[in-house]
Amino acid sequence: MAAMGHEVRLLPPTVVKPFVKRGKKNDAADAAAIHEAVQRPGTFLVPVKTEEQQAVLALHTQREALIGERTRGVNGVRALFAEFGIIAPQGIANIANLRGELENLPGHARVAAESIFRRIENADREIKVIESELMTFHKTDETSRNLATIPTVGPLLATLVAATVGDPSRFKRGRNFAAWLGIVSKQNSSGGKQRLGRITKAGNPQIRRLLFLGALSTVHRAKPRTWLGELKARKPYKVTAIALANKTARMIWAVMSRGEVWRETMPTAA
């Protein structure tokens, strides 16, 4: 439709729903609600993605599905061995030790365990194929390469953000981008009293999770007498990780807006 000269605007359903008339859920009421919502000032539009961006997001979606399948297999095989008194610690790295215990299972249980092991191995192979495809995109996409220069941002997060966000100019500042991802505090303020709660979790869960995991690994290595080290000494571990994830999101917006690699200090004007 854009190629035919139309201006395409995509609205999230949560923006349209308040304008649907109560008790009148039909096509005409939906069209009227969309027409009303799109004219409201400050309405946030969903970015129109290119075919390449959609393809990359399809890879990420399939990778998440395979990781879920592998996790279910790992939990299933641990539970199967536990029924016969063979206990393995949690974590996929400990599953290899259970292979040596196959001979201690009854015949039919051994067949079931071998079937689960094959599913886990197949999911591992498919995940590696998808990650290889994502790395190919990462090497050819300038935005993704720039994002990977930010501390705590790896190729997986860089490709996901590059394919999801598109044009960063629709965010006025880094805080707006962080709020879009749902890693800012939820407000319940009234009467001039500021009440802040947990993060809103209103944005993309995949991006938010990868930001949080990257921040967790960095908090673990935080040095004293640094911003992160001092915050870690005063706040709980996960609260510190959320704060770092919020800061990283603002860095991501700055890098995408400027089209440059990340630098710890900005150069001064001559």
C-alpha positions, 0 to 999 in steps of 0.5 A, a space after each residue: 500500500 505504501 508503494 501505491 502512494 498511501 500513508 500507512 499507519 499501524 495502531 496498537 489495539 490497546 490504543 483503539 480499544 478505549 474508543 470502541 462504544 460499549 456494547 457495539 462491537 462490530 466492524 462499523 464501531 471498530 472503524 469509527 474507533 480507529 478513526 478517532 484514535 488515529 487523530 488523537 495527539 500523542 498516539 503512538 504508532 507501530 513502526 512499519 517494518 521492511 520484509 528483511 526486518 520481518 524475516 529477522 524477527 521470524 528467526 528470533 521468534 523461532 529461536 524462542 520457540 526452540 529454546 522453550 522446547 529444549 527447556 521442556 525436554 530438559 525438565 522432562 528428562 530430569 523428572 523421568 530420571 528422578 522417578 527412578 531415584 537418579 537426581 541431576 542438578 538444574 541446568 542444561 549443562 548437567 543433562 550430559 551427566 544423565 546420559 551415563 545413567 541410561 543403563 540404570 533405567 528400566 527398558 521402557 523408561 530408557 526408550 522414553 529418555 532416549 527420545 527426549 535426548 534426541 529432541 533436545 539435540 535436535 533443538 540444539 542443532 536448529 538453534 545453532 542454525 538460526 543463530 548462524 543466520 542472525 550472525 549473517 544479518 548482524 555482519 551486514 547490517 550497520 545498525 546492528 554492528 553499531 549496537 554491538 559496541 555498547 557494553 552488555 549488548 551482544 549480536 542477538 540483542 543487537 539484531 533484535 533491536 535493529 529489526 524491531 525499532 526501525 526509525 529511532 526518531 519517533 522517540 524524543 529522548 532515551 527515556 521515551 525509548 526505555 518507557 516503550 520497552 517497559 523498563 521504567 517504574 510504574 507510577 501511581 501518583 495523585 495529589 502531588 505525591 509521587 508513588 513509583 512501583 515496579 517496572 511496567 513491563 509494557 514493551 517487547 518482552 524479548 528485548 527486555 529479557 535480553 537487556 536484563 540478562 546482559 545487565 545481570 552478567 555485568 552487575 556480577 563483575 561490577 568494580 567498587 568506586 564505580 557508578 554500578 559498584 556503588 549502586 550494587 552496594 546500596 540496592 538489591 542485585 536485580 534492582 541494580 540490573 534493572 537500573 543498568 538495563 534502563 541505562 543501556 536502553 538509553 545508550 541504544 537509542 543514542 547510538 541508533 539516533 546518531 548512527 555511530 558506534 558507542 563511545 564512553 565519552 562524547 568528543 568536545 566541539 572544537 
